[in-house]
Amino acid sequence: MSDMPHSQQDDEIRLGDMIEFVRKGWKVIGSCIVLGGVAAWGVAAFTPPKYEASMLVEMEQITTSDGRTGEVEAPALLIERLRQPSAYTKDIADKCGFQDSSYAQETLASIVVAKAPRSLTNVVDFSVRRPNQDVAKGCADALFEMIRAQQEKLAAPFEENLKRSLDNLRKRLQENRDFMAKMESTGLYQTVYLAKRDELVNLSAKIDTLESALLKNHHTRLVTPIYVSSRPVEPRKPLLLIVGLAIGTVVGLMLQLGRIVFNKRK
């Protein structure tokens, strides 16, 4: 044994000490582990289950009067907006099961999870957890309708401006056509036509562009139907059990160490 390296001897001594430590305190350590497991099981058994409703929402698409298209609001802006309690109405709170809560809006702002998928620039992924499947589905439905109504309100001025621009272009085009019709009976028709031709072509092209853009506009919509988990997502029983056993082990080791220290001081 004397020829063994000091590091190897130290390792053997430490391992032996650990084994002896556990052997002497196995009852305390084992009891704490069992108690930790029982406590974790109790928490899992008495924690109300929660079901998760999730959905992918595509932002409302708008077109400006100059033909540019885009979302009525950036997904990041919507996510931040829904983190504010003021974004939610009493109707949403009622449908999410908070009829009797004095802090319904604050609670909603904390339980609605919104994130932007990396591969999609105009979509937001939403999820919300409630005590049963029906309430979870109703809450998600109400949340989508709220977002749709809010974005429709944001988009209204842009759509009205686009329609106004389109009406003005159509009016100008009709005025030019009426003027050309009057010139047919005169000898100036060919000259007027050449002078107005580029303007007529330009107006027609702008009208076609805005009409096409107006057709491309769409309201806020679901990319996929709302999905509600078939099983509770909370409590996570296996995780609670592992945590309970781990805490029980740590507490047991600390108690045994405390016993040893206390006995040495006696």
N, C-alpha and C positions, 0 to 999 in steps of 0.2 A: 504494500500500500504506500510505503514511503517513497517508492520510485515513481509514483503517478504524478503527473503535472498538478500544480496547485489549483489551476482553474477547474480541472476535472474533479478533484477532491471537493472543491467548493460547490460544484454543481450537484454532486452526490449528497452532500450535507444538506443543501437547500431543499432538494427533492425529498430527502428523508424527513426534514423538519415539516414540510408541507403535508406529507402523508400522516405524520404523527399528529399534526394540528387538526386535520380532518378526522382522524380516528377518534381522538378524544372528544371532539365536539360534534360528532355526526348526528347525535340526537337533536341538539339545538339547531344545527344547520338544516337537517332534514325536516324538522318541525316547521321552520320558517319557510322552507320551499313549499311544503304542503299548504301552509296557511296562505302563501302568496298565490298558489294555484286556485285555492278555494275562493279567495277574495276576487280574483280575476273572473272566475266562473260566475260569482254572484253579481259582479258589475255587468257582465255580458247578459246574464239572465234577466236583470231588472232594468236595463237600459232600453227605452222604447225603440223599436225598429224604425229605420228610415229608408224610404225608396227614392231613387234618383230619376228625375225626368231630364232628358237632354235633347237639344235641338241645334241645328245649324241654320243661322239666319243670314240671308243675303241682303245687303244694304239697298235702299231705294236708289234707282238710277235716274239721273236728271240730265238734261241738255240745256246749255245756256243759249242765248240768242245768237251768239257767234258760232254755234255748231259744236262746241266742245262738250264732251260727255264725261260723267264721273259720278261718284257717290254723293248723296245729299249731305252726308257727314262721314268723316273718317271712322273706321272701326275702333281705333284707339280712343277717339273722342266719345263714342257711344259707351265704351267700357268704363271710361272715367265718369261719365254722366250717371251711369247706373250704380256707381259706388256712393252716390249722394242720396241720403234719405228723401230729399225733396223730389226726386225723380219718380217716386211711387205715389199712387193715389189710394184712397180708402177702398175703392172697389177692388184693386189688385190685392190689397191686404186681406180683404174678406175672402176672396177666392183662394188665397194661399193658406187659409185657416187661422188668420189672426184677428178674428172678429172682436174678441174681448181684450186684446192687448193694447196697452197704452203706448207701447214702443214698437208698433207694427212696422213703421217705415224704417226705423233704425235696424230692426231685425231683418227685414227684407234686404236692405243694402248689404248686410253681412252674409246672408245665405245664398244670394244669387251669385254664382260663379260665372264670369265671362272672360274669355280669352280669344285671341286672334290666331287661327292656324297659320303656321309658317308659310305653307305653300299657297295660301289663298289670301288675296289682298282686299277683298270686298265682302268677307264672310266673318261672322263672329260665332263662336261655339259657346252655348249657354247650358248650364245645368243648375238644378235646384233640388234640394232634398226635403221631403215632407213625410209625415207619419204613415201615410198609406198611398196606394197607387192612384186612387181617384183624386185625392187632394194634390198629389204631385203633378198629375196630368192637367188638372184644372188650373193650377198655378202657372205651369208652363204656357198653357193656352192664353191665359190672361196677360202674361208677360209679353208674349209675341204680339197680341193685339194692341197692347200699350205702345210697344216700339213702333209698330206699323202706323198707328195713329199719330204719334209724335213725329215720325219721319215724313208722313204725308203732309203734315202741317208745315214742316220745314221746306218741303219741296214746292208747296203751292205758289209762292211768289215767282219761282223760276219757271214753272209751267205757264203761269199767267203771262209772264214777260215773253216767253217763247210764242205763245198763241197770238199775243199782240203784234209781235214782229212779223209773224206769218200773215196775219190779216193786213198789215200795212204793205207787205210785198205783193200780196194778191191784188190789193187795191191799185197799187202803182202799175202792175202788169195789165189790169183791166183798163185803166185809163189810157195806157199806151196803145192797147188794141183798139179802143174806141176812137182814138185819134187817127190811127192808121185807117180805120174804116171810113172816116170822113174824107181822108185824102184820096180814096180810090176814085172819086168822081172828078178829081182835079188832075192836072198834068204834073203835079209835084209828088205824086205817090212814090215813084222810084227813088227820087232824091231823099224824101223823108224816110223811106224804108231803109236805105243805106245808112242814114244818120242814126236811126233808132235800133238797127239790127243788133248791135253789140249789147245795148241796154236790155233789149228783150231777152236775149240769150242769157245774160247775166242774172236777170230777175228770175227767169224760169229755173236756172240752176240753183239759186239760193232757196227758192220755194221747195224744190225737190229735196234739197239737203235737210231743210228744217222739217219737212213732212216725214222724211225717213227717220230723222232723229226723234221726232215725237212718237213714232211707232216703236222705237227702241226703248223708250222710257218704260220703266216698270216699277211697281210699288214694292215695298219690303215683302219678301217672301221666304218661305221655308225651303231650304235645299232638300231636306229629307223630312218625313213625318216625325212628330215628336215621339221619342222612345222612352218608355218607362221600364226600369229594371224589374224583372220577374221575381227577384229575391231581394231582401233588404241589403243595402250596402253598408249599413251601420246597425248594430256594433260589429266590428271586425273581431270575431271571437278568437280565431287562432292568434292574431297579433296580441290581443289582450292577455291571453293565456301565457304567451311567451314573455311578455312584459312582467306579468305577475310572478312567474317562476324566477325571472332574472332578479327582480326586486327582492323576492324571498331569499334567494341565494346570497345576495349582497348583505341583507340585514342579518342573516344567520352567521355569515363570516364575521361581521362586525361585532355581533353579540359574543361569539366565541373568543374573539380577540380581546374584547373588554373583560371577559371572565378571566382570561390568562393574566392580563395586566393587573386586575384587581387582586387575584390570588397571590401574585408576586409581592404586592405591597402590604399584604397582611402580615 
